[in-house]
Amino acid sequence: MTTTRHSRVGDATSPPHGERNTALVEELRTSGWVRTDRVAGALEAVPRGHFVPPELAAQAYANEVVFTKRDIDGTALSSVSAPWLVAGMLERLAPHEGDRVLEIGSGGWNAALLRHLVGTGGHVTSVDIDPDVVNRAVSALADTSWRDVHVVQGDGRDGYGDDAPYDGIMVTVQASRIERAWLDQLAPGGSLVVPLRVRGMGRLLTFTAENGHWRGGGWEQCGFVRMRGEGSAQDTGATFQVGDGVRLRVHDSPLPEASALTDAALHGRREMWSGVTVGVTERTRPLVDLWLATILDRYGRLLGDTAPSGGDVVPLSGGSSATWTGTTLAYVAMRAVDDSGTRFEYGVAWHGPDTELAEQVTDQLRAWDQQQRGGQGPSLMLYRDQAPSPSTTARVLGRGAPQLVLTWPR
Ligand SMILES: C[S@@+](CC[C@H](N)C(=O)[O-])C[C@H]1O[C@@H](n2cnc3c(N)ncnc32)[C@H](O)[C@@H]1O
């Protein structure tokens, strides 16, 4: 068992942690991530710096993730999650005094926050697959008033049955599916907060109980370290190199032929514009991406390196929604419509002879504008087994059970 040395801070008020922590909580309030006094109080009481390894102490009170463990290839394996994200997840779960809560993916900080929120009458269990992380969390929680958090090593896909049922489950690692064990371990009326990969896009979702199933919502964009353990290989999706520094990531979709993509990329870029214009402050891209991801049968994310040299295949920064046929690759493009740089038009860039594909995506951009823009967004229902009978406009996400059914309002 390895142990990590931690700075000991006693309580929230001991300097220098106290002042820096208070400034962080203030920042989270001002930016709207913290909405309630309860969550603000928990963040005040549990200084993040206590859970960040001493060699990374300089990063402890920045509103950013602190990576604490990486794979030999540099892939992040564990972290102390970003404060804005932790605050947002706590606001969503909103645990009450006396609740029993399961955290999946440990580190100590969030478990201590949860423990503060549920109080001495409640109980927090935290499960992590990595023994180093478990030891680090146990060591950081020892000698604090949150030391009775039950930190266990195991695969969080199985939840942790021995301490169930839970009033809330908070998953702090990227999930590719909802596990049945989580639903089985939730108390009646319990809620689940989970960063779920929806056709390759990380979205933070909250599920609350409703007449024998769960209603999901939230859709905030987020990224977490990937889930490890058995079954993780099938979660990773497939990556296709399209050109130098440009690749297509495909999850939960029929796969393209690799050679068809590289052949398509040899065709010059053509563009088709939709007439749909948006202001940058509207933040429409996450919803437009979700619309296309749940409307198009063949869907992937086209991603470029910071300085891609894949010829004229140029995805948007942060990635473009993409689709393909046997000969053609099409993806979302944007262009400025005035000199202020604050208004843009959605369009489609495509490579290959299939102009119909570009037209189809352009039509869907217009359909989003006419039917969904400014609306309430899709409804999402989670069923432990099968959905009763999804309507014709519904889309089943992922494979098998539990089943997630998404429906856009018409
Ligand atoms: C983002 S970190 C958790 C951060 C933490 N909740 C905090 O307080 O900041 C994600 C953790 O999930 C763990 N993890 C990865 N796969 C897992 C699995 N299958 N079951 C449980 N934990 C897993 C990793 O080891 C990592 O420590």
PDBQT file of the ligand as one rigid body, heavy atoms in Angstrom, charges set to zero:
ROOT
HETATM    1  C1  LIG A 501     -11.677  12.703 -12.039  1.00  0.00    +0.000 C 
HETATM    2  S1  LIG A 501     -11.035  11.500 -10.956  1.00  0.00    +0.000 S 
HETATM    3  C2  LIG A 501     -12.081  11.652  -9.543  1.00  0.00    +0.000 C 
HETATM    4  C3  LIG A 501     -11.984  12.969  -8.859  1.00  0.00    +0.000 C 
HETATM    5  C4  LIG A 501     -12.529  12.987  -7.478  1.00  0.00    +0.000 C 
HETATM    6  N1  LIG A 501     -13.929  12.630  -7.374  1.00  0.00    +0.000 N 
HETATM    7  C5  LIG A 501     -12.294  14.315  -6.757  1.00  0.00    +0.000 C 
HETATM    8  O1  LIG A 501     -12.639  14.380  -5.579  1.00  0.00    +0.000 OA
HETATM    9  O2  LIG A 501     -11.761  15.265  -7.326  1.00  0.00    +0.000 OA
HETATM   10  C6  LIG A 501     -11.630  10.002 -11.699  1.00  0.00    +0.000 C 
HETATM   11  C7  LIG A 501     -11.251   8.766 -10.941  1.00  0.00    +0.000 C 
HETATM   12  O3  LIG A 501     -11.988   7.693 -11.476  1.00  0.00    +0.000 OA
HETATM   13  C8  LIG A 501     -11.218   6.530 -11.288  1.00  0.00    +0.000 C 
HETATM   14  N2  LIG A 501     -11.734   5.441 -12.127  1.00  0.00    +0.000 N 
HETATM   15  C9  LIG A 501     -11.465   5.147 -13.420  1.00  0.00    +0.000 A 
HETATM   16  N3  LIG A 501     -12.144   4.057 -13.807  1.00  0.00    +0.000 NA
HETATM   17  C10 LIG A 501     -12.878   3.654 -12.734  1.00  0.00    +0.000 A 
HETATM   18  C11 LIG A 501     -13.771   2.597 -12.503  1.00  0.00    +0.000 A 
HETATM   19  N4  LIG A 501     -14.085   1.700 -13.464  1.00  0.00    +0.000 N 
HETATM   20  N5  LIG A 501     -14.313   2.477 -11.270  1.00  0.00    +0.000 NA
HETATM   21  C12 LIG A 501     -14.008   3.350 -10.277  1.00  0.00    +0.000 A 
HETATM   22  N6  LIG A 501     -13.150   4.376 -10.436  1.00  0.00    +0.000 NA
HETATM   23  C13 LIG A 501     -12.600   4.529 -11.654  1.00  0.00    +0.000 A 
HETATM   24  C14 LIG A 501      -9.798   6.961 -11.594  1.00  0.00    +0.000 C 
HETATM   25  O4  LIG A 501      -8.861   6.108 -10.987  1.00  0.00    +0.000 OA
HETATM   26  C15 LIG A 501      -9.787   8.384 -11.042  1.00  0.00    +0.000 C 
HETATM   27  O5  LIG A 501      -9.189   8.424  -9.782  1.00  0.00    +0.000 OA
ENDROOT
TORSDOF 0
